[in-house]
Structures are given as C-alpha cells and as structure tokens.
C-alpha cells in the first residue's frame, strides 16, 4: 500500500518510518525543506531511540522517502495521513488550523480512491470538519476521512508502534474501515487487538486514555505526599496498588508532575471539550491545577528545606520532561530553574539529550558536559529527569564534587540508605531519608519532625 505522511514531525516521522518497516511504501512530506534535507541525511530533528537506524533500513529497502513537493507526494497515495501539529488554543482548546490547512492543500491532488486519515490528536468532530473542508475544495464529497489516533510514548515510540496495546480505527463507512484493517494487518496477525469504531469515538478514546493516565500520575503524587506525612514508603504502597490487575503498575511512579507535548495539552483540551458540550470533566480540571501547583511547590520545597544561600551554586540534573527524549515542553525544569534563580542561586544544568532544546527556554544557566561537572562546587544537586545515566551515578564521587551536602531526588532514583551513608542529606518523594529501623536517636527524630512538618506538595 502506498502511504503519504503529511508532516514529518515527531508523530509523522516515527509513524511513517514504522509503516515502512512493516512493508508499506511511505513518503514523508513536510513543508520545511530544511527538515527534509536533514531527513535525507538521516539526521532526524528529534531524539528517539532506534529511529535513525530504522530510517536507514527503510530507505535502503526502498520503502521510505522524503520530499517537500506536495503534489508528487499525494497524487498516487492510497492513504494520506495528516500528522501535523495541533497547538494549544485559547481556553484550553486546540488550534486546528494546521490540520484544516493541510486538508485544503492536499484536496486538489487526491485521487478519488484515496483515504485521508487523521493521525494528529484532535477533538471530537474533527474528522467530519476535515471531510467537509476537502469536499468544499473539490466541490464533491468524493473523499472519505478516517481517524487513527496514535499512542506513542516519547522515548519508546518505535516499540509502541510495532507492539502496541491496541490499534484504534475510527471510520464511518465499511470501505475506510477495511483499508485501515489491511494497512495494519501485519500487526493484527501478530496478535495486536484492533478496535474498529466511529471517527467520533476514536477521537474521544485518544483524549480519554491520556486523561486517565495523567490521573494515575496525579493520584500517585498525592499518595506520595501522604506517605511522607505518615512515615510510609511510596515504593511499597505503589507496588501494592499496582499488583491489582484492575489497576496495573504503569504510571505509578511519583515525580515532579507530568509534562511533554501530550498530557498537559490533551488534558486541557479534554476539559475544554467537556465544558463545550456541557459535560464538565471535574476530575481532569482538578488534576490540571494540581499538576501545575506541584511543580511550583516542589521548587519551593528545595528553597525551604535546602538551607541554600543566595549566590550559591545549584546543580540541576535533567531538563527533559522524561528520560529518553529531548523534549523539554512543560518539564519540571522550566518551573524549578527560574524559581531557584529568582532566589539568587546560580544554576548549573546537565541533560544527556535535551540541552539544545532547553537553551531556547532558559536564560543565565551554566551548561555542564557531565553530571559530575555540574555538581562541582555546588551546594546541592537536584535530579528532575530519570535518565539511566543519573541512576548509575557514583554517590561517593558525587558527594566529593559537591561543596554542600544536599541531594534532592524528585525521581527516587537512589536508595536512601546508600545516600545518607555518603554523608548527604536526602530529599526524595514519598519516603524517609533512611530506612525506618535506622531512625533512632535525637538526630533522626529531628529529621522525622522536619519531614512531617514539611508543607504539602501539590
């Protein structure tokens, strides 16, 4: 099957490469000629593990190509995916101008048997609007439009596509549904469940799924705060919760709040859709507020408990919103670093992949080539991203580089006992600074009192 991907950004590029990997002929189109030039050199503008190698293999097999010429990319395509951006709009909604603009541009060049599929994350009713937009441009309702939402996690997108939990096909006619079934037949034969439904249901599934996962993150963060107040351990509590098959263990790790390109924008859009249709999503609206508050509260916690003096140096390890990506959109670092700077602290930052993107959003930051270089002479080290590189840090060396004694670990990467044995004060989420059986004596009582008296972290 011949496929064209309109938009060679994160979703379009990873999806197009994976479709080529399962045997389809794929042309990735983007209006940005400079981006296409980079892709032809196998230099993707995003970091995604395995993507570059998969691109090379697909191009070598003759299954993948890149172009900035619209007509040649679309005219012979059996399926045309729209995978352009849907930036946030006013009131929490999304801006569909890129999606509708793409529909207008491709409309004159589509062959009558072509199927247009919306891959972008869009609100309910968008497939209908796209079909109407194409019909007006062609003066005929001769093009079908379907919805096929993506469920790719940054950092594991290739594996998520080739081994997904499910494939959602949104189509309002049998022919469109059959085309998409044929497209994904290699994955369906491998046992991947296929959910075939209407376009409207498919659009709702995407937002509802992301909202539910974000709610799990918000829930476990609140439970972590409760663990700190009661002397509990979030690791044990989360494991006990996650072993319930009705709940599952994914998205039950406490952290500094969710970020990235999906959850913040999608939860706001889902809430805005609820308000628009008179069905408010109160849980999600509360979650959005709590997530924003959490990042601010955790920044304040560093200042309150860290005993840091203006003019001091602080190392921030991790700028991406999560590991294995260079995406810094709505990451905790974008809140924490300015708060530290406003308190008069000098920030030295490190991230294995996200420095280039972070530089566009952060000012007056010193950039370090390694986590140890960032910590050299710093009063405190603050871990915000769960990179394996940080998980494997030598605590003895880390303590030796620091001029102070504070390690703030907002990803719970380290064993508390190991940290305190190296002479460091340790702040993590939802657990004590040391195992309960070591908390004896006056000094431990002071630590316990300080922990219980700490302000709540949203």
C-alpha positions in Angstrom: 0.0 0.0 0.0 1.3 3.5 -0.9 1.2 5.9 2.0 1.9 9.6 2.4 2.5 11.2 5.7 1.7 15.0 5.8 4.0 16.3 8.4 7.4 14.9 9.3 7.4 15.9 12.9 7.5 13.5 15.9 4.3 11.6 15.1 4.6 11.7 11.3 8.2 10.7 11.2 8.0 7.8 13.7 4.7 6.6 12.3 5.9 6.8 8.7 9.2 5.0 9.5 7.4 2.2 11.3 4.8 1.8 8.5 7.7 1.4 6.1 9.3 -1.1 8.4 6.3 -3.4 8.1 6.4 -3.3 4.3 4.4 -0.3 3.1 5.8 2.3 0.7 5.9 5.6 2.6 6.5 9.1 1.5 7.0 11.6 4.3 6.1 15.2 3.2 6.9 18.3 5.1 6.6 22.0 4.0 10.0 22.6 5.7 12.6 21.9 3.0 15.5 22.2 5.5 13.9 19.5 7.6 13.5 17.2 4.6 17.2 17.8 3.7 18.2 16.7 7.2 16.0 13.6 7.0 17.6 12.6 3.7 20.9 12.7 5.5 19.4 10.5 8.3 19.6 13.4 10.7 16.2 13.4 12.4 15.3 16.7 14.2 14.2 14.8 17.3 15.8 12.3 19.5 14.0 8.9 19.6 15.9 5.7 20.4 16.1 3.4 17.3 14.6 5.9 14.9 17.7 6.8 12.9 18.6 3.1 12.3 15.0 2.3 11.3 15.1 5.2 8.8 18.3 4.0 7.2 17.0 0.4 6.9 13.6 1.5 5.4 15.3 3.8 2.8 17.8 1.1 1.9 14.9 -1.3 1.3 13.1 1.3 -0.9 10.2 1.7 1.4 10.8 5.2 2.7 11.5 8.6 1.1 11.2 12.2 2.0 10.0 15.2 0.0 8.9 18.8 0.2 6.9 18.6 -3.0 3.2 18.2 -2.1 1.7 17.2 -5.4 4.2 14.3 -6.1 3.8 13.0 -2.6 0.0 12.9 -2.6 -1.2 12.2 -6.2 -0.6 8.4 -6.2 -1.2 7.7 -2.5 -3.8 5.2 -1.4 -3.8 6.5 2.2 -2.8 10.1 3.2 -2.2 10.6 6.9 -2.5 14.1 8.4 0.1 14.3 11.1 0.6 18.0 11.7 0.7 19.9 14.9 -2.3 20.8 17.0 -1.0 23.5 19.3 -2.9 24.7 22.3 -5.6 27.3 21.6 -7.5 29.7 23.8 -9.4 28.4 26.8 -7.5 25.1 26.8 -8.8 24.0 23.4 -6.6 23.2 20.5 -5.8 25.1 17.3 -6.9 23.0 14.3 -5.7 25.5 11.7 -2.7 23.2 10.7 -5.0 20.2 10.3 -7.6 22.1 8.3 -4.9 23.9 6.3 -3.3 20.5 5.4 -6.7 19.2 4.3 -7.1 22.2 2.0 -3.7 21.8 0.4 -3.9 18.1 -0.3 -7.6 18.2 -1.5 -6.9 19.1 -5.2 -4.2 16.4 -5.6 -6.0 13.4 -4.1 -7.1 10.5 -6.3 -10.8 9.6 -5.8 -10.0 6.3 -4.2 -7.7 7.8 -1.6 -8.5 7.7 2.1 -7.5 10.6 4.3 -6.6 9.6 7.9 -6.2 12.0 10.8 -3.2 10.9 12.9 -2.9 14.2 14.8 -4.5 14.4 18.2 -7.8 16.2 17.6 -11.0 16.9 19.4 -14.2 15.1 18.7 -15.9 16.1 15.4 -12.6 17.0 13.6 -12.8 14.1 11.1 -16.2 15.5 10.0 -14.8 19.0 9.6 -11.8 17.7 7.6 -14.2 15.9 5.2 -16.3 19.0 4.8 -13.1 21.1 4.1 -11.9 18.7 1.5 -15.4 18.5 -0.1 -15.6 22.3 -0.4 -12.2 22.4 -2.1 -13.0 19.6 -4.5 -16.7 20.6 -4.9 -17.7 17.0 -4.2 -17.9 14.6 -1.2 -15.8 12.0 -3.0 -13.0 11.6 -0.4 -13.5 9.6 2.8 -11.9 10.6 6.1 -11.0 8.3 9.0 -9.4 8.7 12.4 -6.5 6.6 13.6 -5.1 8.1 16.9 -1.5 7.5 17.9 -0.5 6.1 21.3 3.3 6.7 21.1 5.3 7.5 24.2 8.3 9.7 23.6 11.4 7.6 24.3 9.7 4.3 23.3 7.8 5.2 20.1 9.2 2.6 17.9 8.4 -0.2 20.3 5.0 1.3 21.0 4.1 1.3 17.3 5.3 -2.2 16.5 4.0 -3.8 19.7 1.0 -1.6 20.7 -1.7 -2.5 23.3 -4.3 -1.9 20.6 -4.9 -0.2 17.3 -7.9 2.2 17.1 -9.6 2.5 13.8 -12.2 5.3 13.5 -14.2 5.0 10.3 -17.8 5.9 9.4 -18.0 3.6 6.4 -17.1 0.0 5.6 -14.6 0.7 2.9 -12.5 3.0 5.0 -12.5 0.5 7.9 -11.3 -2.3 5.6 -8.5 -0.1 4.2 -7.2 0.6 7.6 -7.5 -3.1 8.6 -5.5 -4.0 5.6 -2.9 -1.4 6.5 -2.4 -2.8 10.0 -2.8 -6.5 9.0 0.9 -7.4 9.8 0.4 -6.2 13.4 -3.1 -7.7 13.8 -1.7 -11.1 12.6 0.9 -10.8 15.4 -2.0 -10.6 17.9 -2.5 -6.8 18.4 -6.2 -6.1 19.2 -7.9 -3.8 16.7 -10.7 -1.6 17.9 -13.0 -0.6 15.0 -15.4 2.2 15.8 -16.7 5.6 14.6 -14.5 8.6 13.9 -16.0 10.4 16.9 -15.4 7.5 19.3 -11.8 7.2 18.1 -11.2 10.9 18.8 -12.7 10.5 22.3 -10.7 7.4 23.0 -7.4 9.2 22.5 -8.2 12.1 24.9 -9.9 9.9 27.5 -7.0 7.5 27.5 -4.4 10.2 28.1 -6.6 11.9 30.7 -6.9 8.6 32.6 -3.1 8.0 32.5 -2.5 11.6 33.7 -4.9 11.0 36.5 -2.9 8.0 37.6 0.2 10.2 37.8 -1.6 12.9 39.8 -3.0 10.2 42.1 0.3 8.6 42.9 1.9 12.0 43.5 -0.8 12.8 46.1 -0.3 9.4 47.7 3.4 10.1 47.9 2.7 13.3 49.8 0.5 11.3 52.2 3.3 8.7 52.6 5.7 11.5 53.7 3.2 12.8 56.2 2.6 9.4 57.7 6.1 7.8 57.5 5.0 5.5 54.7 7.1 4.4 51.7 5.5 5.1 48.3 7.5 2.3 46.6 5.8 -0.3 48.7 2.4 1.4 48.5 2.6 1.8 44.7 3.7 -1.9 44.3 0.8 -3.0 46.5 -1.6 -0.9 44.4 -0.2 -1.9 41.0 -0.4 -5.6 41.6 -4.1 -5.3 41.4 -4.8 -6.3 37.8 -7.7 -3.8 37.6 -5.1 -1.0 38.2 -1.8 -2.1 36.9 1.7 -0.9 37.8 2.2 1.6 34.9 2.2 5.4 35.6 2.5 4.8 39.4 6.0 6.3 39.9 5.9 9.6 41.8 7.6 12.6 40.2 7.6 16.3 39.8 4.4 16.4 37.7 3.8 15.4 34.1 4.9 17.4 31.1 5.8 17.0 27.5 3.7 17.5 24.3 0.8 15.3 25.2 -0.6 15.1 28.7 -0.7 18.8 29.6 -2.2 19.8 26.2 -4.5 16.8 26.0 -5.9 17.1 29.5 -6.7 20.8 28.9 -8.3 20.0 25.6 -10.4 17.2 27.1 -11.6 19.5 29.9 -12.4 22.3 27.3 -14.4 19.8 25.3 -16.3 18.8 28.3 -17.2 22.4 29.1 -18.1 23.0 25.4 -20.6 20.2 25.4 -22.0 20.8 28.9 -20.3 17.7 30.4 -17.6 19.2 32.7 -14.7 16.8 33.4 -14.2 17.9 37.0 -11.6 15.3 37.9 -9.4 16.3 35.0 -9.8 20.0 35.7 -8.7 19.5 39.3 -5.8 17.4 38.0 -4.6 20.1 35.7 -4.5 22.7 38.5 -2.8 20.2 40.9 -0.1 19.3 38.4 0.8 23.0 37.8 0.8 23.6 41.6 3.1 20.6 42.2 5.9 21.9 40.2 5.8 25.2 42.0 5.5 23.5 45.4 8.5 21.2 44.8 10.6 24.2 43.7 9.7 26.0 46.9 10.5 22.8 48.9 14.1 22.9 47.7 14.4 26.5 48.9 12.6 25.8 52.2 14.4 22.6 53.2 17.7 23.1 51.3 19.1 25.9 53.5 20.5 27.4 50.4 22.1 30.9 50.5 21.7 33.5 47.7 24.8 33.4 45.5 25.3 29.7 45.9 25.6 27.2 43.1 23.0 24.5 42.5 23.2 21.6 40.0 20.1 20.6 38.1 20.3 17.1 36.6 17.7 16.6 33.9 15.9 19.1 31.7 13.7 16.9 29.6 10.2 16.1 30.9 11.1 12.4 31.0 14.0 10.2 30.1 14.9 9.0 26.6 13.7 12.2 24.9 15.0 15.7 24.2 11.6 17.3 24.7 11.5 20.0 27.4 8.0 21.2 26.9 6.3 21.8 30.2 9.1 20.0 32.0 9.6 20.5 35.7 12.9 22.2 34.9 11.1 25.1 33.3 9.5 25.8 36.7 12.2 24.8 39.1 15.2 26.6 37.5 13.5 30.0 37.3 12.4 29.7 41.0 16.0 28.9 42.0 17.3 31.8 40.0 14.8 34.2 41.5 16.0 33.2 44.9 19.5 34.3 43.9 21.0 30.9 43.1 23.3 30.2 40.2 22.1 27.1 38.2 24.5 24.7 36.5 22.5 22.2 34.4 23.1 19.0 32.6 21.0 16.7 30.4 22.3 14.0 28.1 20.0 14.9 25.2 17.9 18.0 25.9 20.4 20.8 26.3 19.9 22.3 22.8 16.1 22.5 23.3 16.5 23.8 26.9 18.7 26.6 25.8 15.8 28.1 23.9 13.7 28.4 27.0 16.2 29.1 29.8 18.5 32.1 30.4 21.5 32.6 32.6 22.1 28.9 33.1 25.6 27.4 33.1 25.7 24.3 30.9 27.8 21.3 32.1 29.2 18.5 30.0 28.6 15.9 32.6 26.6 15.4 35.8 29.8 15.5 37.9 30.9 18.7 36.2 27.5 20.2 37.1 27.9 19.2 40.7 31.4 20.5 41.1 31.3 23.2 43.8 27.5 23.2 44.1 25.7 23.4 47.4 23.0 20.9 46.2 22.2 18.5 43.3 18.6 18.3 42.1 17.5 15.3 40.0 14.5 16.1 37.8 14.7 13.5 35.0 15.0 9.8 35.4 17.9 9.2 33.0 19.8 5.9 33.5 23.0 7.9 33.5 21.9 9.5 36.7 20.6 6.3 38.2 24.1 4.9 37.8 26.0 7.9 39.4 28.8 7.1 41.8 27.5 8.6 45.0 30.9 8.8 46.6 32.2 10.9 43.6 29.0 13.0 43.6 29.4 13.8 47.3 33.1 14.7 46.7 32.2 17.1 43.9 29.5 19.0 45.9 30.6 21.7 48.3 27.3 21.2 50.2 25.6 18.1 51.3 22.1 18.1 49.8 20.8 15.7 47.2 17.2 16.3 46.0 15.9 13.4 44.1 12.5 14.0 42.6 12.6 10.7 40.6 13.5 8.4 43.5 16.5 7.0 41.7 18.6 6.2 44.7 18.5 4.0 47.8 18.0 6.4 50.7 20.3 4.4 52.9 23.1 4.5 50.4 22.8 8.3 50.0 22.9 9.1 53.7 25.9 6.7 54.2 27.8 9.0 51.9 27.1 12.0 54.2 24.4 13.6 52.1 21.1 15.0 53.2 18.5 13.4 51.0 15.1 14.6 49.9 13.0 12.3 47.7 9.3 11.7 47.2 7.0 9.7 49.4 9.6 8.1 51.7 12.0 8.6 54.5 15.6 9.8 54.2 16.7 6.5 55.7 15.1 3.1 56.5 12.8 3.2 59.5 14.9 0.8 61.6 17.8 3.3 61.4 15.7 6.3 62.6 16.8 6.2 66.2 18.3 8.9 68.4 17.8 12.6 68.6 19.2 13.5 65.2 16.8 11.0 63.5 13.9 12.4 65.4 14.7 15.9 64.2 14.8 14.5 60.6 11.4 12.9 61.1 10.0 16.0 62.7 11.2 18.1 59.8 9.8 15.7 57.3 6.3 15.6 58.9 6.3 19.3 59.3 7.1 19.9 55.7 4.5 21.7 53.6 2.3 19.6 51.4 3.4 19.2 47.8 0.6 19.6 45.4 
